[in-house]
Amino acid sequence: MIFKRIAIIGVGLIGGSLGLAVKKRNLARVVVGIGRRPSSVRKALRRGAIDIGTKDLAKGVAGADLVIIATPVCSIPKIARAIAGSLKEGAVLTDAGSTKGEVVRSVEGCISPKTFFVGSHPLAGSEKRGVLFADEDLFRGSVVIMTKTKKTKGSAVKTLDRFWRSLGVARVVIKSPEEHDRIVAEISHLPHLVATALINSADKKSIEFAAAGFKDTTRIAASDPEVWRDICITNKKEILRTLDRYERHLLRLKAIIKKGRAEELYKEFAKSKSIREKLR
């Protein structure tokens, strides 16, 4: 599958990795990168992640068969509204955002019926930021969740399914936006909040002694604050539900430790060990 023209809005880590992956696999004749800052566009060009760079949204998406918005989630609806009138008839629009409910509702409400939107979330990334850390194989072996609603065009889903698989994605799963947000709140958003709280609650005098365990557990706390601010704002309901559940487990552990129940502690650690070992 080869596109004549792919436009990527946002040329940071994810957008840059998409561009490199597309170019490595010859999936487009031309890759256009659209960035907010000229410096970001220049870096993406020098890195070889895009063929053409611009700050102009309308100019950048014009004539593109596939348009991917790879920016923080709060900006996705605004960008979709800005480019809606510039998308060519039959173009497929997707995103790479980490939340879907608000994004999908907003984008579906503003684009033309002659263009097709399908939400996408590649479960791949890094705590690093910027196109200099982009990786042409970032998506290899990963999972992509695509969202489907009553307004989603089946042909667009098939097109994007083939596209993601062409990048080396191991599995593409279709979920509703609500199902997506519930899942990622538990396996992505909560871990980041836990890492943030752990870092912020540790005494600075203790952190200088941090070894591999602490560093591994808190690695994701080094991620882009703008990205995570937007995630929490747009997935508030599911994140709060997940935090409530987590708090109950913490309180249970606290009570067991307080009462010195060694056997119950052992069972809790054995349970978590068993579940963790089953992760691939």
C-alpha positions in Angstrom: 0.0 0.0 0.0 1.5 3.3 -1.1 0.0 6.7 -0.5 0.8 9.6 -2.9 1.0 12.0 0.0 0.9 11.7 3.8 0.8 14.8 6.0 1.9 14.6 9.6 0.9 17.4 11.9 3.3 17.5 14.8 6.9 16.6 14.1 8.1 15.6 17.6 8.9 12.1 18.8 5.7 10.4 17.5 5.3 12.4 14.4 9.0 12.1 13.6 8.9 8.4 14.2 5.9 8.0 11.9 7.7 9.9 9.2 10.8 7.8 9.5 8.8 4.6 9.5 6.8 5.6 6.5 9.9 6.6 4.5 11.9 3.5 5.5 9.0 1.3 4.2 8.3 3.4 1.1 4.6 3.9 2.1 4.3 7.4 0.6 5.8 9.2 -2.4 5.8 12.4 -0.3 5.8 13.0 3.5 4.8 16.5 4.6 5.6 17.6 8.1 3.7 20.4 9.7 5.0 22.0 12.9 4.4 25.0 15.1 8.0 26.2 15.2 10.3 26.6 12.2 13.1 25.1 14.3 11.1 21.8 14.8 10.4 21.6 11.0 14.1 22.2 10.2 15.1 19.4 12.7 12.6 17.0 11.1 13.9 17.8 7.6 17.5 17.3 8.7 16.6 14.1 10.5 15.1 12.8 7.2 11.7 12.3 8.8 9.8 14.4 6.2 10.3 15.5 2.6 8.6 18.8 2.9 8.1 21.0 5.9 5.8 23.9 6.7 4.0 25.8 9.5 0.9 26.3 7.3 -1.8 23.8 8.2 -3.9 24.3 5.2 -1.0 24.2 2.8 0.5 21.2 4.5 -2.6 18.9 4.3 -3.7 20.0 0.8 -3.8 17.0 -1.5 -2.9 14.5 1.2 -4.5 11.0 1.1 -3.7 10.4 4.8 -3.4 13.1 7.5 -2.1 12.2 10.9 -2.4 14.6 13.9 0.5 13.8 16.3 0.1 16.5 18.8 -1.0 16.8 22.5 -4.6 15.7 22.8 -6.1 19.1 23.8 -4.9 20.6 20.5 -6.3 17.8 18.2 -9.9 19.2 18.0 -8.7 22.7 17.3 -6.4 21.4 14.5 -9.1 19.3 13.0 -11.4 22.4 12.8 -8.6 24.4 11.2 -7.9 21.8 8.5 -11.4 20.6 7.8 -12.0 22.8 4.8 -8.6 22.0 3.3 -8.8 18.2 3.3 -9.3 16.7 -0.1 -12.4 14.6 -0.8 -11.8 11.0 0.3 -8.9 11.8 2.6 -8.5 9.7 5.7 -7.8 11.7 8.9 -6.5 10.0 12.1 -4.6 11.0 15.2 -2.1 9.4 17.6 -3.6 10.8 20.8 -3.7 9.0 24.1 -7.4 9.7 24.9 -10.3 9.3 22.6 -13.7 10.2 24.0 -13.5 14.0 23.7 -11.3 13.9 20.7 -13.5 11.6 18.6 -16.7 13.5 19.5 -15.1 16.9 18.6 -13.4 15.8 15.3 -16.4 13.9 14.0 -18.5 17.0 14.6 -16.4 19.3 12.5 -15.1 17.4 9.4 -16.9 17.1 6.1 -18.9 13.9 5.4 -16.6 13.6 2.3 -13.6 13.0 4.5 -13.2 10.1 6.9 -11.9 10.2 10.5 -10.8 7.2 12.6 -9.2 7.6 16.0 -5.9 5.8 16.5 -3.6 5.3 19.5 -0.3 3.5 19.0 0.7 2.1 22.4 4.4 3.0 21.8 6.5 5.9 22.8 9.2 7.1 25.1 9.8 9.5 27.9 12.1 11.4 25.5 10.8 14.4 23.6 11.4 15.7 20.1 12.3 14.5 16.6 15.9 13.9 17.6 14.8 10.9 19.5 12.5 9.6 16.8 12.8 6.0 15.9 11.8 4.4 12.6 11.0 1.1 14.4 9.2 2.7 17.3 5.9 1.0 16.4 7.4 -2.4 15.5 5.7 -5.1 17.7 3.4 -2.7 19.4 -0.4 -2.6 19.7 -2.6 0.1 18.1 -6.1 0.7 19.3 -8.4 2.2 16.7 -11.8 3.6 17.6 -15.1 3.0 15.9 -18.4 4.8 16.2 -21.6 4.9 14.2 -20.0 7.6 12.0 -16.9 5.6 11.2 -16.4 4.6 7.6 -15.5 0.9 7.2 -13.2 1.5 4.3 -11.2 4.1 6.3 -10.8 1.5 9.1 -9.4 -1.0 6.6 -7.1 1.6 5.2 -5.7 2.5 8.6 -5.5 -1.1 9.7 -3.2 -1.9 6.7 -1.2 1.3 7.3 -0.4 0.5 10.9 0.4 -3.1 10.1 2.8 -1.9 7.4 4.7 -0.1 10.1 5.4 -3.3 11.9 2.5 -3.1 14.4 1.9 -6.6 15.8 -1.8 -6.1 16.6 -4.6 -3.7 15.7 -7.6 -3.7 18.0 -10.9 -1.9 17.4 -12.7 -0.4 20.5 -15.2 2.3 21.2 -13.7 5.6 22.4 -15.1 4.9 25.8 -13.6 1.4 26.0 -10.3 2.8 24.9 -10.3 5.5 27.6 -11.1 3.0 30.3 -8.3 0.6 29.2 -5.6 3.2 28.9 -6.5 4.8 32.2 -5.5 1.6 33.9 -2.5 0.5 31.9 -1.0 3.9 30.9 -2.4 6.9 32.7 -2.4 5.5 36.3 1.2 4.3 36.1 2.3 7.8 35.0 0.5 9.4 37.9 1.9 6.8 40.3 5.5 7.5 39.0 4.8 11.3 39.4 3.6 10.9 43.0 6.5 8.6 43.9 9.1 11.1 42.5 7.4 14.0 44.2 7.0 12.3 47.6 10.6 11.1 47.9 12.9 13.3 50.0 15.6 15.0 47.8 18.3 13.7 50.1 17.1 10.2 49.5 16.9 10.5 45.7 20.6 10.8 45.4 20.9 7.2 46.5 18.3 6.0 43.9 19.3 2.8 42.1 17.8 0.7 39.3 14.5 -0.2 41.0 13.6 3.4 41.7 14.8 4.6 38.3 12.9 1.9 36.4 9.7 2.5 38.4 9.8 6.3 37.8 11.2 6.5 34.3 8.0 7.6 32.7 7.8 10.6 35.1 10.3 12.2 32.8 7.7 12.5 30.0 6.4 15.7 28.5 4.3 17.6 31.1 2.2 19.2 28.3 1.2 15.8 27.0 0.2 14.4 30.4 -1.6 17.6 31.5 -3.8 17.2 28.4 -4.3 13.4 29.0 -5.6 14.1 32.6 -7.9 16.9 31.4 -9.5 14.8 28.6 -9.8 11.5 30.5 -10.8 12.8 33.9 -13.7 10.4 34.5 -11.8 7.2 33.9 -8.6 8.4 35.5 -10.5 9.3 38.7 -12.2 5.9 38.7 -8.9 4.1 38.3 -7.3 6.2 41.1 -10.1 5.3 43.4 -9.5 1.6 42.8 -5.7 2.1 43.3 -6.3 4.0 46.5 -8.3 1.1 47.9 -5.5 -1.3 47.1 -2.9 1.0 48.8 -5.1 1.3 51.9 -5.4 -2.4 52.0 -1.6 -2.8 51.9 -1.2 -0.1 54.5 -3.7 -1.9 56.9 -1.9 -5.3 56.4 1.5 -3.7 57.1 0.2 -1.8 60.1 -1.2 -5.0 61.6 1.9 -7.0 60.8 0.1 -9.7 58.9 3.0 -11.4 57.3 1.1 -14.2 55.5 -1.3 -11.7 53.9 1.6 -9.6 52.8 3.2 -12.6 51.2 -0.1 -13.4 49.3 -0.3 -9.8 48.0 3.3 -9.9 46.7 2.9 -13.4 45.2 -0.3 -12.3 43.4 1.4 -9.3 41.9 4.5 -11.3 40.9 2.3 -13.9 39.2 0.4 -11.3 37.2 3.5 -9.4 36.2 5.3 -12.5 35.0 2.5 -13.2 32.5 3.1 -9.9 30.7 4.8 -10.4 27.4 
